[in-house]
């Protein structure tokens, strides 16, 4: 018996392997999570490389903030790990069971999965800026006034509860396997990590025309009036070009990073929840029920007259 067979025999006889196979789907520790786990050491290594390049520039690198950003990202991963399988997975499984098409997995359907996920990401991302309920979770990603690789890790632990995962449900109903939807989504996020930097300038024209690049994403993180709510693309920038939300980076007007209402706190819980607090305070002001509820789906800047 080979040594690997002996090791597998030990695992099987322990009962842990069957327990793992039962728990893994519900904990959402699937291929998507494994991609993030494998990529995280790469993220840390690249961030350290960037740190060595810009450590003397406090406008681009702040070590406590970078550590905090990874802490925010860790919180996001923990809630995804614990709750994605309980909240999102059953809905995806139900729709996939009632799918319209039976799609065989091949290169063509793999490419269509990637394209579909990127298309859905565009609308999810656009909605997370223009619908306040979604913005309440997404705002933490934009609240840093620096643009570096650690900023990509700046995510909200409440994401799984906001329902932004619902934007990808039509793909499961069409017939795309939810596992591969998750893999395409994870690979897109891995790609997007590398566009959060000021160290990479303009790339070749054909790349800038088709793909989301550091230049395009710097615009997206800018709070300059001409940059706000632009360049929502994930891997591809073609959706922004098609739907009129694309703006090129202007070297004469470099992005000013952050949000228009800065959060002066380093507390992780405050960074995760401050926009929810503001949202519910706005809803608590006197007025009819429908007017109060409008705050949930109106843009973040929308205000109403108190009756």
C-alpha positions as CSV (number, residue, x, y, z in Angstrom):
1,X,0.0,0.0,0.0
2,X,1.3,3.4,-1.0
3,X,2.0,6.0,1.8
4,X,-0.7,8.3,0.4
5,X,-3.2,5.4,0.6
6,X,-2.2,4.8,4.2
7,X,-2.8,8.5,5.0
8,X,-6.2,8.4,3.3
9,X,-7.1,5.3,5.3
10,X,-6.3,7.0,8.5
11,X,-8.5,10.0,7.6
12,X,-11.4,7.8,6.5
13,X,-11.3,5.7,9.6
14,X,-11.2,8.8,11.8
15,X,-14.6,9.9,10.6
16,X,-13.3,13.4,10.0
17,X,-13.3,13.1,6.2
18,X,-17.1,12.4,6.1
19,X,-17.7,15.2,8.6
20,X,-15.6,17.6,6.4
21,X,-17.6,16.5,3.2
22,X,-20.8,17.3,5.1
23,X,-19.8,20.7,6.5
24,X,-17.8,22.1,3.6
25,X,-20.7,23.1,1.4
26,X,-22.6,24.7,4.3
27,X,-19.5,26.6,5.4
28,X,-19.0,27.7,1.8
29,X,-15.4,26.4,2.0
30,X,-15.6,25.5,-1.7
31,X,-13.3,26.2,-4.6
32,X,-14.1,29.9,-4.3
33,X,-12.8,30.1,-0.8
34,X,-9.8,27.9,-1.6
35,X,-8.9,30.4,-4.3
36,X,-9.0,33.2,-1.8
37,X,-6.9,31.1,0.7
38,X,-4.3,30.4,-1.9
39,X,-4.2,34.0,-3.2
40,X,-3.9,35.6,0.3
41,X,-0.1,34.9,0.7
42,X,0.4,36.4,-2.8
43,X,-1.6,39.4,-1.8
44,X,0.6,39.9,1.3
45,X,3.8,39.5,-0.7
46,X,2.7,42.0,-3.3
47,X,1.7,44.4,-0.7
48,X,5.1,44.1,1.0
49,X,6.8,44.8,-2.3
50,X,4.6,47.9,-2.9
51,X,5.3,49.0,0.7
52,X,9.1,49.0,0.0
53,X,8.4,51.2,-3.0
54,X,6.2,53.8,-1.4
55,X,6.9,53.5,2.4
56,X,8.3,57.1,2.6
57,X,5.2,58.7,1.1
58,X,2.5,59.0,3.8
59,X,-0.1,60.1,1.1
60,X,0.2,56.6,-0.4
61,X,1.1,54.3,2.4
62,X,0.2,54.2,6.1
63,X,1.2,51.0,7.8
64,X,-1.4,51.0,10.6
65,X,-4.1,51.6,7.9
66,X,-2.7,48.8,5.7
67,X,-2.9,46.4,8.7
68,X,-6.4,47.6,9.4
69,X,-7.4,47.0,5.8
70,X,-6.3,43.3,6.1
71,X,-8.3,43.1,9.3
72,X,-11.4,44.4,7.5
73,X,-10.8,41.8,4.8
74,X,-10.4,39.1,7.3
75,X,-13.8,40.0,8.8
76,X,-15.3,39.8,5.4
77,X,-13.9,36.4,4.8
78,X,-15.1,35.1,8.1
79,X,-18.7,36.1,7.6
80,X,-18.6,34.8,4.0
81,X,-17.2,31.5,5.3
82,X,-19.8,31.1,8.1
83,X,-22.9,32.4,6.4
84,X,-22.7,32.2,2.6
85,X,-23.5,28.6,2.6
86,X,-26.5,29.2,4.8
87,X,-27.9,32.3,3.1
88,X,-26.9,32.2,-0.5
89,X,-26.1,28.6,-1.3
90,X,-29.7,27.2,-0.9
91,X,-31.1,29.9,-3.2
92,X,-28.5,29.1,-5.9
93,X,-29.2,25.4,-5.5
94,X,-32.9,25.9,-5.8
95,X,-32.7,28.0,-9.0
96,X,-30.1,25.7,-10.5
97,X,-32.4,22.7,-9.9
98,X,-35.1,24.6,-11.9
99,X,-32.6,25.8,-14.5
100,X,-33.8,26.6,-18.0
101,X,-30.9,25.0,-19.9
102,X,-28.6,22.0,-19.3
103,X,-25.2,23.5,-20.1
104,X,-22.2,21.1,-20.6
105,X,-19.0,22.4,-19.1
106,X,-16.5,23.2,-21.8
107,X,-14.3,26.1,-22.9
108,X,-17.3,27.9,-24.5
109,X,-19.6,27.7,-21.5
110,X,-16.6,28.5,-19.2
111,X,-16.0,31.7,-21.2
112,X,-19.7,32.5,-21.0
113,X,-19.7,32.0,-17.3
114,X,-16.8,34.4,-16.9
115,X,-18.6,36.9,-19.2
116,X,-21.9,36.5,-17.4
117,X,-20.3,37.0,-14.0
118,X,-18.5,40.1,-15.1
119,X,-21.7,41.5,-16.6
120,X,-23.6,40.9,-13.4
121,X,-20.7,42.3,-11.4
122,X,-21.0,45.6,-13.3
123,X,-24.6,46.0,-12.3
124,X,-24.0,44.8,-8.8
125,X,-21.2,47.3,-8.4
126,X,-23.2,50.1,-10.0
127,X,-26.1,49.4,-7.7
128,X,-23.8,49.3,-4.7
129,X,-23.0,53.0,-5.4
130,X,-26.5,54.2,-6.4
131,X,-28.7,52.2,-3.9
132,X,-28.0,53.3,-0.3
133,X,-28.8,49.9,1.3
134,X,-26.0,48.4,-0.9
135,X,-23.8,51.4,-0.4
136,X,-24.0,51.0,3.4
137,X,-21.9,47.8,2.9
138,X,-19.7,49.0,0.0
139,X,-18.7,52.3,1.5
140,X,-16.0,50.9,3.6
141,X,-14.0,49.9,0.5
142,X,-14.0,53.5,-0.6
143,X,-13.4,55.3,2.7
144,X,-9.6,55.1,2.6
145,X,-7.9,58.2,1.4
146,X,-5.0,56.1,0.0
147,X,-4.8,53.8,-3.0
148,X,-2.6,50.8,-2.6
149,X,-2.9,47.0,-2.7
150,X,-4.1,46.9,0.9
151,X,-7.1,49.0,-0.1
152,X,-8.4,46.0,-2.1
153,X,-8.7,44.0,1.1
154,X,-10.8,46.8,2.7
155,X,-14.2,45.0,2.6
156,X,-17.3,44.9,4.8
157,X,-18.2,41.9,7.0
158,X,-21.9,42.6,6.3
159,X,-21.7,42.0,2.6
160,X,-23.3,38.6,2.8
161,X,-26.3,40.0,4.6
162,X,-26.9,42.8,2.1
163,X,-28.0,40.5,-0.7
164,X,-25.6,41.7,-3.4
165,X,-25.0,38.0,-4.2
166,X,-28.6,38.0,-5.7
167,X,-27.3,39.8,-8.8
168,X,-25.7,36.5,-10.0
169,X,-28.9,34.4,-9.4
170,X,-30.1,34.7,-13.0
171,X,-27.0,32.9,-14.2
172,X,-27.9,29.9,-12.0
173,X,-31.5,30.0,-13.4
174,X,-30.2,30.0,-16.9
175,X,-28.1,26.9,-16.2
176,X,-24.7,28.0,-15.2
177,X,-23.4,25.8,-12.3
178,X,-23.2,27.9,-9.1
179,X,-19.8,26.4,-8.2
180,X,-18.4,27.8,-11.4
181,X,-20.2,31.1,-10.9
182,X,-18.3,31.3,-7.6
183,X,-15.0,30.4,-9.1
184,X,-15.4,33.0,-11.8
185,X,-16.3,35.6,-9.2
186,X,-13.3,34.7,-7.0
187,X,-10.9,34.9,-10.0
188,X,-12.4,38.3,-10.8
189,X,-11.7,39.5,-7.3
190,X,-8.2,38.2,-7.4
191,X,-7.6,40.1,-10.7
192,X,-9.1,43.3,-9.1
193,X,-6.7,43.1,-6.2
194,X,-3.9,44.0,-8.6
195,X,-5.6,47.2,-10.0
196,X,-5.5,48.9,-6.6
197,X,-2.2,50.7,-7.0
198,X,-0.6,54.0,-8.0
199,X,2.6,52.3,-9.2
200,X,1.3,51.2,-12.6
201,X,0.6,53.9,-15.1
202,X,-1.1,53.5,-18.5
203,X,-0.9,50.1,-20.0
204,X,-0.9,49.4,-23.8
205,X,-4.0,50.9,-25.6
206,X,-5.7,47.5,-26.4
207,X,-5.5,46.6,-22.7
208,X,-6.9,49.9,-21.6
209,X,-9.7,49.6,-24.1
210,X,-10.9,46.1,-23.0
211,X,-9.8,45.5,-19.4
212,X,-10.2,47.3,-16.1
213,X,-6.7,48.6,-15.3
214,X,-5.1,50.5,-12.4
215,X,-5.7,53.8,-14.3
216,X,-9.4,53.1,-14.7
217,X,-9.8,51.9,-11.1
218,X,-8.0,55.0,-9.7
219,X,-10.8,57.0,-11.3
220,X,-13.4,54.8,-9.7
221,X,-11.9,55.5,-6.2
222,X,-11.6,59.2,-6.8
223,X,-14.0,61.6,-5.1
224,X,-13.4,64.3,-7.6
225,X,-16.8,65.5,-9.0
226,X,-15.9,64.2,-12.5
227,X,-14.8,60.8,-11.2
228,X,-17.6,59.9,-8.7
229,X,-19.6,56.9,-9.8
230,X,-17.6,55.9,-12.8
231,X,-15.7,52.8,-14.0
232,X,-17.7,50.1,-12.3
233,X,-16.2,47.2,-14.3
234,X,-14.7,44.1,-12.7
235,X,-12.3,42.5,-15.0
236,X,-13.5,44.2,-18.2
237,X,-14.1,47.9,-18.8
238,X,-16.3,47.2,-21.8
239,X,-19.5,47.5,-19.8
240,X,-18.7,51.0,-18.7
241,X,-18.0,52.0,-22.3
242,X,-21.3,50.4,-23.4
243,X,-23.5,51.9,-20.7
244,X,-22.0,55.4,-20.5
245,X,-20.2,55.2,-17.1
246,X,-16.6,55.3,-18.4
247,X,-14.2,58.1,-17.6
248,X,-10.5,58.1,-18.5
249,X,-7.9,59.2,-15.9
250,X,-6.8,62.8,-16.4
251,X,-3.2,63.3,-15.5
252,X,-4.0,67.0,-15.0
253,X,-6.6,66.1,-12.4
254,X,-5.3,63.2,-10.4
255,X,-7.8,61.3,-8.2
256,X,-8.5,62.4,-4.7
257,X,-9.2,59.2,-2.9
258,X,-11.9,58.6,-0.3
259,X,-15.5,59.5,0.2
260,X,-17.3,62.9,0.3
261,X,-18.2,62.4,4.0
262,X,-15.0,61.0,5.5
263,X,-15.2,58.7,8.5
264,X,-12.8,59.9,11.2
265,X,-12.4,56.6,13.0
266,X,-10.0,53.6,13.0
267,X,-12.5,51.3,14.8
268,X,-13.3,48.3,12.6
269,X,-16.9,48.2,13.8
270,X,-17.4,51.9,13.1
271,X,-15.9,51.5,9.6
272,X,-18.3,48.6,9.0
273,X,-21.4,50.1,10.4
274,X,-21.3,53.9,10.2
275,X,-23.4,54.2,7.0
276,X,-26.0,51.9,8.4
277,X,-26.2,54.2,11.5
278,X,-26.6,57.2,9.2
279,X,-29.2,55.4,7.1
280,X,-31.4,54.3,10.0
281,X,-31.1,57.8,11.5
282,X,-32.4,59.3,8.3
283,X,-35.2,56.7,8.2
284,X,-36.1,57.5,11.8
285,X,-36.9,61.2,11.0
286,X,-40.6,62.0,11.0
287,X,-42.6,61.2,7.8
288,X,-44.7,58.6,6.2
289,X,-43.6,55.0,6.1
290,X,-43.1,55.0,2.3
291,X,-41.0,58.1,2.5
292,X,-38.9,56.6,5.2
293,X,-38.4,53.4,3.3
294,X,-37.2,55.3,0.2
295,X,-33.9,55.8,1.9
296,X,-33.2,52.1,1.4
297,X,-33.3,52.3,-2.4
298,X,-32.6,55.9,-3.2
299,X,-29.0,57.1,-3.9
300,X,-26.8,57.8,-0.9
301,X,-27.0,61.6,-1.4
302,X,-30.8,61.6,-1.5
303,X,-32.5,63.6,1.2
304,X,-36.1,64.3,2.0
305,X,-38.1,67.1,3.5
306,X,-39.3,66.2,7.0
307,X,-43.1,66.5,7.3
